Amino acid sequence: MRRLLLERISQDDKQSLGRFFVLDKEDFSEWDCPTLELPWKRNLRNVSCIPVGKYRVIKHVSPTFGRCFWVKDVPDRAEVLIHAGNFYTNTRGCILPGLDLGDINADGKKDVKDSKKALSKLLALLPDEFELEIINGLHWDK
């Protein structure tokens, strides 16, 4: 069964950048893409990314974001989603996938590009329910 790995690579005072890896049953990467989240701020709602760990994820239809994924059972959090968006201002604790990184809005921060296309690819590759593992990468700075 496929699963999803999120390796967080860097963060600053506004955002965290990482990479999703869609892994097959032997844990080989079938596809990967950049991610954008809020920075780590002790898991505080609406201002922080979620803690490292393993989570159950289901496909979901959000009234706001449409087809997306719901990351279940995040401690002290309600509805954490993986949904389309380009900027750190598009998330209040959710995870945004993209096909590339670039400063779309010229604010000096990297944004994820083509987020809707990346989300569509994830929806096509991943089953209705799967495991998401989040790790902090080598260059992660807390």
C-alpha positions as CSV (number, residue, x, y, z in Angstrom):
1,M,0.0,0.0,0.0
2,R,1.2,3.5,-0.8
3,R,2.0,6.0,1.9
4,L,3.1,9.6,2.1
5,L,6.3,10.9,3.6
6,L,6.7,14.6,4.4
7,E,10.3,15.7,5.0
8,R,10.5,19.2,6.3
9,I,13.7,20.9,5.0
10,S,13.7,24.5,6.2
11,Q,11.8,27.1,8.1
12,D,11.8,30.8,8.9
13,D,9.5,33.0,10.9
14,K,6.7,32.8,8.4
15,Q,6.8,29.3,6.8
16,S,8.3,25.8,6.5
17,L,9.3,24.2,3.2
18,G,9.4,20.5,2.7
19,R,8.9,17.7,0.2
20,F,6.2,15.0,-0.1
21,F,7.3,11.6,-1.3
22,V,4.7,9.1,-2.4
23,L,6.1,5.8,-1.4
24,D,5.2,2.3,-2.7
25,K,5.0,-0.8,-0.6
26,E,8.8,-1.2,-0.6
27,D,9.2,2.5,0.4
28,F,10.6,3.5,-3.0
29,S,9.5,7.0,-4.1
30,E,7.1,7.0,-7.0
31,W,6.6,10.7,-7.1
32,D,7.6,13.8,-5.1
33,C,6.8,17.4,-4.9
34,P,7.5,20.5,-2.7
35,T,5.3,21.5,0.2
36,L,4.6,24.7,2.1
37,E,3.4,24.9,5.7
38,L,3.5,27.4,8.6
39,P,6.6,27.2,10.8
40,W,6.8,25.2,14.0
41,K,5.3,27.1,16.9
42,R,4.6,24.4,19.4
43,N,1.5,23.1,17.5
44,L,-0.5,26.2,18.3
45,R,-3.7,26.3,16.2
46,N,-3.8,28.5,13.1
47,V,-0.1,29.6,13.4
48,S,1.9,26.3,13.5
49,C,2.6,23.3,11.4
50,I,1.7,20.0,13.1
51,P,4.1,17.8,15.1
52,V,6.3,15.2,13.5
53,G,4.8,11.7,13.7
54,K,2.5,9.3,11.8
55,Y,-1.0,10.1,10.9
56,R,-4.0,8.5,9.2
57,V,-5.2,10.4,6.2
58,I,-8.4,10.1,4.2
59,K,-9.7,11.7,1.0
60,H,-12.2,14.4,1.8
61,V,-14.4,17.0,0.2
62,S,-14.1,20.3,2.0
63,P,-16.8,23.0,1.7
64,T,-14.0,25.5,1.3
65,F,-11.2,23.6,-0.7
66,G,-13.2,20.9,-2.5
67,R,-11.4,17.6,-3.0
68,C,-8.5,17.3,-0.7
69,F,-7.1,15.1,2.2
70,W,-7.9,15.2,5.9
71,V,-5.0,14.5,8.3
72,K,-6.8,12.7,11.2
73,D,-6.0,12.6,14.9
74,V,-3.6,15.4,15.1
75,P,-3.1,16.2,18.8
76,D,-4.9,19.4,19.9
77,R,-6.0,20.2,16.4
78,A,-9.3,20.0,14.6
79,E,-9.4,19.8,10.8
80,V,-5.9,19.7,9.3
81,L,-6.0,19.3,5.5
82,I,-3.7,18.8,2.6
83,H,-5.2,21.3,0.1
84,A,-4.3,23.6,-2.8
85,G,-2.8,27.0,-2.1
86,N,0.3,28.9,-3.1
87,F,1.4,31.2,-0.2
88,Y,1.9,30.7,3.6
89,T,-1.0,33.1,4.0
90,N,-3.2,30.4,2.4
91,T,-2.8,28.0,5.3
92,R,-3.7,28.1,9.0
93,G,-1.9,24.9,9.8
94,C,-2.6,22.8,6.7
95,I,-0.1,21.5,4.2
96,L,0.1,22.9,0.6
97,P,1.6,20.8,-2.2
98,G,3.1,22.3,-5.4
99,L,5.0,21.3,-8.5
100,D,7.8,23.8,-8.0
101,L,8.9,26.6,-5.8
102,G,9.2,30.3,-6.7
103,D,8.4,33.8,-5.4
104,I,5.1,34.2,-7.1
105,N,3.9,37.3,-5.2
106,A,7.4,39.0,-4.9
107,D,7.3,39.1,-1.1
108,G,10.8,37.5,-0.8
109,K,9.4,34.1,0.3
110,K,9.3,30.9,-1.7
111,D,5.8,29.9,-2.7
112,V,4.5,26.6,-4.1
113,K,3.6,26.8,-7.8
114,D,0.8,24.8,-9.6
115,S,-0.7,23.6,-6.3
116,K,-4.0,22.5,-7.9
117,K,-2.0,20.3,-10.3
118,A,0.1,18.8,-7.5
119,L,-3.0,18.1,-5.4
120,S,-4.7,16.4,-8.4
121,K,-1.7,14.2,-8.9
122,L,-1.7,13.2,-5.2
123,L,-5.4,12.5,-5.3
124,A,-4.8,10.2,-8.3
125,L,-1.8,8.4,-6.8
126,L,-3.0,7.8,-3.2
127,P,-5.7,5.5,-1.9
128,D,-8.8,6.6,0.0
129,E,-7.0,6.1,3.3
130,F,-3.2,5.9,3.9
131,E,-0.5,6.8,6.4
132,L,1.4,10.1,6.4
133,E,4.7,10.2,8.2
134,I,6.2,13.6,8.9
135,I,9.9,14.0,9.7
136,N,12.3,16.9,10.1
137,G,15.1,16.7,7.6
138,L,18.8,17.2,8.1
139,H,18.7,21.0,7.7
140,W,15.6,21.6,9.8
141,D,16.2,24.3,12.4
142,K,14.0,24.6,15.5
